[in-house]
Amino acid sequence: MVKAYTQEHVYKHPWERVTSASWRKFADPENKRTLSHILEVDTLNRKLDTRSGKLYTTRALTIHAPGPWFVRKIIGQDICHCIESTVVDAQSKSMQLTTRNVSLQKFIEVEEKIRYDPHPDNPTAWTVCRQQTSIRIKPLSALASMAEKVEQKCAEKFMQNSVKGREVMERICKYLEAESRGIAL
Amino acid sequence: MGLSKRDKKSSSTSTSPCAHFRSAYHNCFNRWYSEKFVKGQWDKEECLSEWQKYRACLSEHLDDKQLSRFLEAEAAFGSIFQGDSENPV
């Protein structure tokens, strides 16, 4: 069974700034308190296609995901490793991030896709972010019997974390805006 | 990238031994991304020396098992990257 959730958010900042903020989201030390579930982010690979203007990046995310006690009891760990693949097309102005868990895969598969595109109503000043999360409990795993409950808890956690993520993104955008004004002066 | 309990305790500072190289790379990358890449200057890859130092540190310190698992997952993920292998930078 698969559960999918979609969210949309409009940033009143240009695409260039929002995607810059996205790169800084996990890296800036002051955000670590807000996004305390992110323990480590490391870049594993990067590639720039110098002809098309596409940038490919793979990062490893270590996430603290304790989950409800009944899940912890079965899984026996509260750390999850994820791989995040990002493609930024500077020419067409699109950024796509896909994150999947690599650990705990025999229990659960979570895939999160985020896209940042210029907003069709105001493409030079606004950016639309579309986020889709799908959660799949493996049918024969020890979690299967309580799949619905786990999925619900998992989804709640994702919603909470994506609200925090948006707050951080808005804060970095503001900071970058101020910085660019400073340079412009 | 230790997964030990001490990582969880220190939420504000990373205990990763590569943190120094990582932030040097991030600083360089973020500048390049905002000031050049998104503005159409993507003909040249930058931050190469920062990247090499960071990468070397990672491969030394990432737990072997962890690294191989990540790399396997990355290979499985490879479909995203296909079709652009003609011009590795």
Chai-1 contact restraints between the chains, C-beta under 6 A:
chainA,res_idxA,chainB,res_idxB,connection_type,confidence,min_distance_angstrom,max_distance_angstrom,comment,restraint_id
A,E16,B,V38,contact,1.0,0.0,6.0,A-B,restraint_1
A,S20,B,Y33,contact,1.0,0.0,6.0,A-B,restraint_2
A,S20,B,S34,contact,1.0,0.0,6.0,A-B,restraint_3
A,W23,B,N30,contact,1.0,0.0,6.0,A-B,restraint_4
A,W23,B,Y33,contact,1.0,0.0,6.0,A-B,restraint_5
A,A27,B,H26,contact,1.0,0.0,6.0,A-B,restraint_6
A,K32,B,S11,contact,1.0,0.0,6.0,A-B,restraint_7
A,K32,B,S12,contact,1.0,0.0,6.0,A-B,restraint_8
A,S36,B,S11,contact,1.0,0.0,6.0,A-B,restraint_9
A,L39,B,D7,contact,1.0,0.0,6.0,A-B,restraint_10
A,E40,B,M1,contact,1.0,0.0,6.0,A-B,restraint_11
A,D42,B,L58,contact,1.0,0.0,6.0,A-B,restraint_12
A,L48,B,E45,contact,1.0,0.0,6.0,A-B,restraint_13
A,L48,B,V89,contact,1.0,0.0,6.0,A-B,restraint_14
A,D49,B,D84,contact,1.0,0.0,6.0,A-B,restraint_15
A,D49,B,N87,contact,1.0,0.0,6.0,A-B,restraint_16
A,T50,B,D43,contact,1.0,0.0,6.0,A-B,restraint_17
A,T50,B,V89,contact,1.0,0.0,6.0,A-B,restraint_18
A,G53,B,W42,contact,1.0,0.0,6.0,A-B,restraint_19
A,Y56,B,F81,contact,1.0,0.0,6.0,A-B,restraint_20
A,T58,B,E74,contact,1.0,0.0,6.0,A-B,restraint_21
A,A60,B,F70,contact,1.0,0.0,6.0,A-B,restraint_22
A,I79,B,L3,contact,1.0,0.0,6.0,A-B,restraint_23
A,I83,B,A73,contact,1.0,0.0,6.0,A-B,restraint_24
A,I83,B,E74,contact,1.0,0.0,6.0,A-B,restraint_25
A,S85,B,F77,contact,1.0,0.0,6.0,A-B,restraint_26
A,S85,B,I80,contact,1.0,0.0,6.0,A-B,restraint_27
A,A90,B,F37,contact,1.0,0.0,6.0,A-B,restraint_28
A,A90,B,V38,contact,1.0,0.0,6.0,A-B,restraint_29
A,A90,B,W42,contact,1.0,0.0,6.0,A-B,restraint_30
A,V102,B,R69,contact,1.0,0.0,6.0,A-B,restraint_31
A,V102,B,A73,contact,1.0,0.0,6.0,A-B,restraint_32
